[in-house]
Amino acid sequence: MEIDFNKLANYKSLAYGASTIAQLGKVKEEYQELLNEVEIKNDDFRYIKDRDNFISEALDLLTATVNLLLLGKVSDTDFNKHIEKLNAYR
């Protein structure tokens, strides 16, 4: 499976004019909407209620997070440090 996540950078305009803190609020909102698609009982995730809605909300969360990073002026150095950290987990 190949997904070009670089396309999400084209939607920074969705956060145009937002402050980093305002965009963080958007990330929180999208995370809550994602959780609304999961049945939770006793603080445990039980099952996904509707796969299509879950995927849609997860992609909304991803887009909001990418916008947050772009507003925070994430750099190649930042990203490469993250990749190095992920590689260390292997």
PAZAPA-4460 file (N, C-alpha, C; in steps of 0.05 Angstrom, whole numbers, plus 32768, in hexadecimal, padded with zeros to 4 digits):
% residues 90
    n_x    n_y    n_z   ca_x   ca_y   ca_z    c_x    c_y    c_z   seq   type   mol
   8011   7FE9   8000   8000   8000   8000   8012   8019   8000     1      M     A
   800D   802A   7FED   801C   8043   7FEC   8008   805A   7FED     2      E     A
   800B   806A   8002   7FFB   8082   8005   800E   809A   8006     3      I     A
   8008   80AE   7FF6   801A   80C6   7FF5   8010   80DA   800A     4      D     A
   801B   80D9   8022   8012   80EB   8037   801C   8107   8032     5      F     A
   802E   810B   801F   8036   8126   8017   801F   8137   800D     6      N     A
   800A   812A   8003   7FF3   8138   7FF9   7FE5   8148   800F     7      K     A
   7FE8   813F   8028   7FDC   814E   803E   7FE7   816A   8041     8      L     A
   8000   816E   8039   800C   8188   803B   7FFD   819C   802A     9      A     A
   7FEF   8193   8016   7FDF   81A5   8005   7FC7   81B0   8013    10      N     A
   7FC1   81A7   802B   7FA9   81AF   8039   7FAF   81C0   8051    11      Y     A
   7FC7   81CB   8052   7FCE   81DD   8068   7FBB   81F5   8068    12      K     A
   7FB0   81FC   8051   7F9D   8212   8050   7F85   820E   8062    13      S     A
   7F7F   81F5   8069   7F69   81EF   807B   7F6E   81FB   8096    14      L     A
   7F88   81FF   809D   7F90   820A   80B7   7F99   8227   80B3    15      A     A
   7F96   8232   809B   7FA1   824D   8096   7F96   8261   80AA    16      Y     A
   7FA8   8270   80B5   7FA0   8284   80C9   7F9D   8279   80E5    17      G     A
   7F9E   825F   80E8   7F9C   8254   8103   7FB7   8256   8111    18      A     A
   7FB6   825A   812B   7FCE   8259   813B   7FD5   823C   8140    19      S     A
   7FED   8237   8149   7FF4   821B   8150   7FE2   8211   8166    20      T     A
   7FDC   8221   8179   7FCB   8219   818F   7FAE   8213   8185    21      I     A
   7FA4   8223   8173   7F89   821E   8168   7F89   8204   8158    22      A     A
   7F9F   81FF   8149   7FA0   81E6   813A   7FA3   81CE   814C    23      Q     A
   7FB0   81D1   8163   7FB2   81BC   8176   7F96   81B5   8180    24      L     A
   7F85   81C9   8184   7F69   81C5   818B   7F5B   81B5   8176    25      G     A
   7F61   81BA   815C   7F55   81AB   8146   7F5E   818D   8148    26      K     A
   7F77   8189   814E   7F81   816E   8150   7F72   815F   8167    27      V     A
   7F6E   816D   817D   7F60   8161   8194   7F43   815A   818B    28      K     A
   7F36   816D   817D   7F1B   8168   8173   7F19   8150   8161    29      E     A
   7F2C   814E   814F   7F2C   8137   813C   7F32   811D   814A    30      E     A
   7F43   811E   815F   7F49   8106   816E   7F2F   80FC   817D    31      Y     A
   7F21   810F   8188   7F08   8108   8196   7EF4   80FC   8182    32      Q     A
   7EF2   8107   816A   7EE0   80FC   8156   7EE8   80E0   814E    33      E     A
   7F02   80DB   814D   7F0C   80C0   8147   7F03   80AD   815E    34      L     A
   7F07   80B5   8177   7EFF   80A4   818D   7EE1   809F   818D    35      L     A
   7ED1   80B1   8183   7EB4   80AD   8182   7EAD   8096   816F    36      N     A
   7EBF   808E   815F   7EBA   8077   814C   7EC3   805D   8158    37      E     A
   7ECB   805D   8171   7ED4   8044   817E   7EC3   803F   8197    38      V     A
   7EBB   8026   819A   7EAC   801E   81B2   7EC1   801B   81C8    39      E     A
   7EBD   802A   81DE   7ECF   8029   81F5   7EBF   8020   820D    40      I     A
   7ECA   800C   821B   7EBD   8002   8234   7ED3   7FFF   8249    41      K     A
   7ECF   800B   8260   7EE3   8009   8275   7EFE   8012   826D    42      N     A
   7EFF   8028   825D   7F18   8033   8253   7F27   8021   8240    43      D     A
   7F1B   800D   8235   7F27   7FFB   8222   7F19   7FFF   8207    44      D     A
   7F29   7FFF   81F2   7F1D   8000   81D7   7F12   7FE4   81D1    45      F     A
   7EF8   7FE3   81C9   7EEB   7FCA   81C4   7EEA   7FC3   81A6    46      R     A
   7EDF   7FD6   8196   7EDD   7FD1   8179   7ED7   7FEC   816B    47      Y     A
   7EDD   7FEC   8152   7ED8   8003   8141   7EBB   8001   8138    48      I     A
   7EAB   8016   813C   7E8E   8015   8136   7E89   8014   8118    49      K     A
   7E97   8025   8109   7E92   8027   80EC   7EAD   802C   80DF    50      D     A
   7EB8   8019   80D0   7ED2   801B   80C5   7ED6   8034   80B3    51      R     A
   7EC3   803A   80A2   7EC5   8051   8090   7EC6   806B   80A0    52      D     A
   7EB5   806E   80B4   7EB6   8086   80C4   7ED0   8088   80D4    53      N     A
   7EDA   8071   80DE   7EF3   8070   80ED   7F0A   8079   80DB    54      F     A
   7F0C   806E   80C3   7F21   8076   80B0   7F1F   8094   80AA    55      I     A
   7F07   809D   80A5   7F03   80BA   809F   7F0D   80CB   80B5    56      S     A
   7F05   80C4   80CE   7F0E   80D4   80E5   7F2C   80D2   80EA    57      E     A
   7F37   80BB   80E5   7F54   80B7   80E8   7F63   80C9   80D4    58      A     A
   7F59   80CA   80BC   7F65   80DB   80A7   7F62   80F9   80AE    59      L     A
   7F4B   8100   80B9   7F47   811C   80C3   7F5C   8123   80D8    60      D     A
   7F60   8110   80EB   7F74   8114   8100   7F90   8116   80F4    61      L     A
   7F96   8106   80E1   7FB0   8107   80D4   7FB4   8122   80C6    62      L     A
   7FA0   812B   80B8   7FA1   8145   80AA   7FA5   815C   80BE    63      T     A
   7F96   815C   80D3   7F98   8171   80E8   7FB4   8170   80F4    64      A     A
   7FBF   8159   80F8   7FDA   8156   8104   7FEF   8160   80F1    65      T     A
   7FED   8159   80D7   8000   8163   80C3   7FFF   8181   80C2    66      V     A
   7FE7   818D   80C3   7FE4   81AA   80C3   7FF1   81B6   80DC    67      N     A
   7FEE   81A9   80F3   7FFA   81B3   810B   8019   81B3   8108    68      L     A
   8024   819E   80FD   8041   819D   80F9   804A   81B2   80E5    69      L     A
   803B   81B6   80D0   8042   81CB   80BC   8041   81E7   80C9    70      L     A
   802C   81EC   80D9   802A   8206   80E6   8041   8209   80FA    71      L     A
   804A   81F3   8106   8061   81F4   8118   807C   81F4   810A    72      G     A
   807B   81F5   80F0   8093   81F7   80DF   80A5   81DF   80E4    73      K     A
   8099   81C7   80E3   80A9   81AE   80E5   80BF   81AF   80CF    74      V     A
   80D6   81A5   80D5   80ED   81A6   80C2   80F4   8189   80BA    75      S     A
   8105   8187   80A6   810F   816D   809E   811F   8161   80B5    76      D     A
   812E   8172   80C3   813D   8168   80DA   812B   815C   80EF    77      T     A
   8115   816A   80F5   8101   815F   8108   80F7   8144   80FF    78      D     A
   80F0   8143   80E6   80E4   812A   80DB   80F9   8114   80DB    79      F     A
   8112   811A   80D3   8127   8105   80D3   812D   80FB   80EF    80      N     A
   812C   810D   8103   812F   8104   811F   8119   80F0   8127    81      K     A
   8101   80F6   811E   80EB   80E5   8124   80EF   80C9   8117    82      H     A
   80F7   80C9   80FE   80FD   80B0   80F0   8112   80A0   80FE    83      I     A
   8127   80AE   8107   813C   80A0   8116   8131   8093   812F    84      E     A
   8120   80A2   813D   8113   8097   8155   8103   807E   814F    85      K     A
   80F3   8080   8139   80E3   8068   8131   80F5   8051   812A    86      L     A
   810B   8056   811C   811D   8041   8115   8129   8033   812E    87      N     A
   812D   8043   8143   8138   8038   815C   8125   8024   8169    88      A     A
   810B   8027   8163   80F7   8015   816F   80F6   7FFA   8161    89      Y     A
   8102   7FF8   814A   8101   7FDE   813B   810F   7FC8   8149    90      R     A
***
